[in-house]
Amino acid sequence: MIEDDLELASVLIQYLKQFNIEVTNYEEPFLALSALKFTKYALVILDLTLPGMDGLDVCKQIVKDFDIPIIIS
């Protein structure tokens, strides 16, 4: 998940945990894009209002470089 709102991230993580879904959250889009190069994830939950980089630009970068589904939140 790429979400800079830590309260929302915490709520989503706790909710998904009920279904045995493990979530890693990145507050910074650049860290998330870097992590995608080294770690295989099943899905990205993407906030569109991020610090330092527009969420749509992050989405375009992920689609260009990785084969992973994205949910925009």
Backbone as CSV, one residue per row, in Angstrom:
resi,resn,N_x,N_y,N_z,CA_x,CA_y,CA_z,C_x,C_y,C_z
1,MET,0.846,-1.159,0.000,0.000,0.000,0.000,0.898,1.231,0.000
2,ILE,0.469,2.222,-0.737,1.185,3.502,-0.738,0.192,4.532,-0.215
3,GLU,0.334,4.873,1.051,-0.614,5.750,1.736,0.134,6.589,2.762
4,ASP,0.038,7.912,2.635,0.739,8.789,3.567,-0.083,9.128,4.799
5,ASP,-1.382,8.869,4.791,-2.237,9.087,5.953,-2.129,7.850,6.856
6,LEU,-1.362,7.977,7.911,-1.076,6.821,8.761,-2.308,6.270,9.474
7,GLU,-3.264,7.132,9.799,-4.498,6.642,10.433,-5.290,5.770,9.463
8,LEU,-5.452,6.241,8.239,-6.169,5.461,7.227,-5.421,4.167,6.929
9,ALA,-4.122,4.244,6.813,-3.315,3.047,6.556,-3.515,2.027,7.665
10,SER,-3.526,2.485,8.898,-3.709,1.586,10.033,-5.073,0.904,9.992
11,VAL,-6.108,1.656,9.672,-7.463,1.093,9.569,-7.509,0.028,8.473
12,LEU,-6.949,0.339,7.314,-6.948,-0.618,6.207,-6.143,-1.872,6.544
13,ILE,-5.007,-1.684,7.181,-4.169,-2.827,7.564,-4.916,-3.729,8.539
14,GLN,-5.567,-3.139,9.532,-6.306,-3.937,10.513,-7.487,-4.660,9.862
15,TYR,-8.181,-3.991,8.968,-9.310,-4.616,8.281,-8.847,-5.800,7.442
16,LEU,-7.820,-5.603,6.648,-7.344,-6.669,5.768,-6.719,-7.824,6.546
17,LYS,-6.197,-7.523,7.719,-5.610,-8.557,8.579,-6.646,-9.613,8.965
18,GLN,-7.910,-9.212,9.072,-8.993,-10.147,9.401,-9.111,-11.265,8.357
19,PHE,-8.672,-10.966,7.145,-8.761,-11.912,6.042,-7.398,-12.539,5.726
20,ASN,-6.481,-12.448,6.695,-5.121,-12.986,6.561,-4.375,-12.371,5.377
21,ILE,-4.623,-11.096,5.130,-3.917,-10.367,4.073,-2.853,-9.507,4.745
22,GLU,-1.617,-9.782,4.411,-0.491,-9.037,4.980,-0.256,-7.782,4.143
23,VAL,-0.130,-6.658,4.816,0.031,-5.375,4.129,1.322,-4.706,4.577
24,THR,2.062,-4.215,3.617,3.212,-3.353,3.882,2.849,-1.974,3.360
25,ASN,2.968,-0.972,4.207,2.631,0.391,3.782,3.896,1.221,3.592
26,TYR,3.880,1.993,2.529,4.948,2.959,2.262,4.315,4.348,2.243
27,GLU,4.850,5.247,3.049,4.341,6.621,3.103,4.882,7.456,1.949
28,GLU,6.053,7.115,1.468,6.715,7.863,0.404,6.644,7.084,-0.908
29,PRO,6.171,7.691,-1.966,6.046,6.979,-3.242,7.381,6.487,-3.796
30,PHE,8.451,7.228,-3.579,9.749,6.811,-4.107,10.249,5.539,-3.418
31,LEU,9.978,5.430,-2.114,10.341,4.205,-1.389,9.524,3.021,-1.895
32,ALA,8.262,3.258,-2.160,7.392,2.183,-2.663,7.860,1.695,-4.030
33,LEU,8.177,2.621,-4.918,8.645,2.236,-6.253,9.956,1.466,-6.161
34,SER,10.808,1.859,-5.253,12.065,1.141,-5.048,11.801,-0.265,-4.505
35,ALA,10.885,-0.373,-3.549,10.569,-1.678,-2.951,9.990,-2.639,-3.983
36,LEU,9.218,-2.121,-4.926,8.630,-2.977,-5.965,9.694,-3.652,-6.824
37,LYS,10.869,-3.061,-6.880,11.955,-3.654,-7.664,12.535,-4.895,-6.984
38,PHE,12.397,-4.970,-5.665,13.054,-6.027,-4.906,12.095,-7.026,-4.242
39,THR,10.829,-6.655,-4.160,9.857,-7.499,-3.470,8.654,-7.725,-4.371
40,LYS,8.190,-8.963,-4.429,7.016,-9.301,-5.241,5.765,-9.106,-4.398
41,TYR,4.871,-8.245,-4.845,3.601,-8.009,-4.180,2.471,-8.472,-5.089
42,ALA,1.351,-8.858,-4.490,0.198,-9.332,-5.259,-0.666,-8.178,-5.751
43,LEU,-0.578,-7.029,-5.068,-1.485,-5.917,-5.338,-0.909,-4.642,-4.743
44,VAL,-1.225,-3.511,-5.372,-0.880,-2.203,-4.810,-2.174,-1.448,-4.546
45,ILE,-2.322,-0.961,-3.318,-3.404,-0.024,-2.990,-2.745,1.347,-2.988
46,LEU,-3.215,2.229,-3.852,-2.517,3.490,-4.116,-3.375,4.701,-3.788
47,ASP,-2.856,5.557,-2.925,-3.453,6.856,-2.643,-3.042,7.805,-3.769
48,LEU,-3.942,8.685,-4.196,-3.593,9.609,-5.276,-2.981,10.910,-4.773
49,THR,-3.171,11.230,-3.509,-2.606,12.470,-2.969,-1.416,12.123,-2.085
50,LEU,-0.251,12.136,-2.677,0.971,11.721,-1.988,1.978,12.867,-1.933
51,PRO,2.852,12.855,-0.941,3.890,13.883,-0.866,5.015,13.596,-1.861
52,GLY,5.465,14.621,-2.526,6.641,14.494,-3.383,6.390,13.988,-4.790
53,MET,5.273,13.307,-5.022,4.993,12.754,-6.347,3.492,12.538,-6.468
54,ASP,2.919,12.964,-7.566,1.496,12.801,-7.809,1.133,11.322,-7.922
55,GLY,0.030,10.922,-7.318,-0.397,9.535,-7.338,-0.611,8.981,-8.742
56,LEU,-1.103,9.819,-9.656,-1.279,9.356,-11.033,0.062,9.073,-11.700
57,ASP,1.066,9.865,-11.373,2.410,9.603,-11.907,2.969,8.298,-11.332
58,VAL,2.683,8.054,-10.053,3.105,6.793,-9.438,2.421,5.634,-10.158
59,CYS,1.131,5.778,-10.403,0.364,4.741,-11.101,0.955,4.465,-12.482
60,LYS,1.239,5.513,-13.222,1.829,5.350,-14.563,3.173,4.626,-14.493
61,GLN,3.972,4.965,-13.498,5.284,4.333,-13.342,5.139,2.848,-13.019
62,ILE,4.192,2.525,-12.139,3.971,1.118,-11.775,3.506,0.329,-12.995
63,VAL,2.548,0.882,-13.736,2.032,0.189,-14.923,3.144,-0.010,-15.954
64,LYS,4.001,0.981,-16.093,5.095,0.907,-17.065,6.134,-0.151,-16.694
65,ASP,6.462,-0.244,-15.409,7.594,-1.064,-14.978,7.244,-2.419,-14.358
66,PHE,5.986,-2.591,-13.929,5.637,-3.801,-13.182,4.318,-4.375,-13.674
67,ASP,4.179,-5.682,-13.522,2.936,-6.374,-13.864,2.209,-6.681,-12.551
68,ILE,1.481,-5.677,-12.040,0.813,-5.809,-10.759,-0.491,-5.016,-10.792
69,PRO,-1.581,-5.587,-10.281,-2.840,-4.839,-10.236,-2.769,-3.694,-9.228
70,ILE,-3.543,-2.642,-9.499,-3.552,-1.458,-8.646,-4.994,-1.122,-8.304
71,ILE,-5.235,-0.868,-7.017,-6.508,-0.310,-6.551,-6.199,1.114,-6.112
72,ILE,-6.916,2.074,-6.689,-6.706,3.468,-6.321,-7.702,3.822,-5.226
73,SER,-7.157,4.352,-4.120,-8.031,4.712,-2.998,-8.069,6.205,-2.793
